[in-house]
């Protein structure tokens, strides 16, 4: 599941990314620094869900989940669509799923003590 570094060239890492890209990436990482948001985003990578379903799944109050979702949406990690009166949330694309999968894979290596892929 680890993304491979084959596509990255040494030159790519010699130039700093644009400041606005760094700012957005930092905001995204800040959102992933909260366990409840990581759990919510994980669930949203698998399927669309509404606030009630998400609150039950993570064992948190609906208002708290709504606030977390608003932050995730504000940083572009989550998008919404209306289904009648319900608002359904979902991860905003494959890049979000890959980012979260990489973070969880890295965590699994730390927890299990498995060696890094070279």
N, C-alpha and C positions, 0 to 999 in steps of 0.2 A: 504494500500500500504506500510505501515511501515514494515520494516523487524523486525521480532520478536527476542527477546533476549533469547528465550528458549534454543537455541543450545549453547549459550555461558555459560561456567562454570566459577565460581569464580576463579578457578586456572588459567584459560587462561589469565586473566587480571593481574595476579601477576608477570608474566614474561614479560619483555620488548621484543618487536619484534626485529628481526635482524636489524642491522644498515642499510644494503642495502635495506631492505624492507621499513624502515622509510624514507630513501632518495627518493625512487621511489614514495611512498605515498605523500610525501611533494611536489614533482614535479607535481603530478597529481592535488593536491589541488591548487597549484599555477596556474595551467592552468585554473581551474574553478573560479579563482578570477577576471576574465574578463567577463563582460556581453555579449559581442559579441561571445566569445568562448562558453559560456553556451548556448546561443541561437543556435549556429551552432551544438553543440553536441546534443542538444535536437532534432533538425531536423534529425540528422544522426542516432539517436536511432530509428527513425520511418522508415527510408528508405535510400537507397543509393542515393546520389545526386552528381552532378558535381559543380564546382566552380561557373559557371554562374548562375545556379539555386539557390545556396546558397546565392550568393551576392544579387540577387533580393529579396530573402525571408527575409534577415536581413537588407536590405537597406544599404549595404556597398559596397565600391569599390572592384572590383575583386582582385587587388593586395593585399589589406588589408586582404581579406578573405583567399587568398592563403597563406599569412604569418601566419595567425591564424591556418589554417589547418596544415601547416608544423610543428608548435609547438605542436599541438594536436597529430600529428602523431609521432613526436620525443619522446613524453612521453608515447606512447603506448595506447592512448585513442581512436585513429582513425586508421583505415587501409584503403588501397586502392586496386583497381583492375582496369585494363585497359579494355576499351570497344572501340576497334578501336583507334581513336585518343583521345578519352575522358578518363579522369581519374575520376573514381567514388569513393567517400569517404563513409565510414560507421563507426558507432560506433564499437569498437573492440570486443564486446561480451556482454553477459548478465551482467557481473560484472560492466561494464561501465553504462549500462542502470539502474541497481539497485543503483549505486552510485549517479547518477544524479537524479533519482526518489526520493531517500532518502533526498537529498539536497533540492529538490523542496518541498517535503512534510514538512520538517523542516521549510522552509521559509513560507509555507502556515500557519503553526501554529503560527509563529511570527506575520505575517500580520493580521491574523484573531483573534489572542488572544486565540485560541483553546487550551485546556489543552493537555499536553503530554500524550501519551499512557503509561500505567504502565505495 
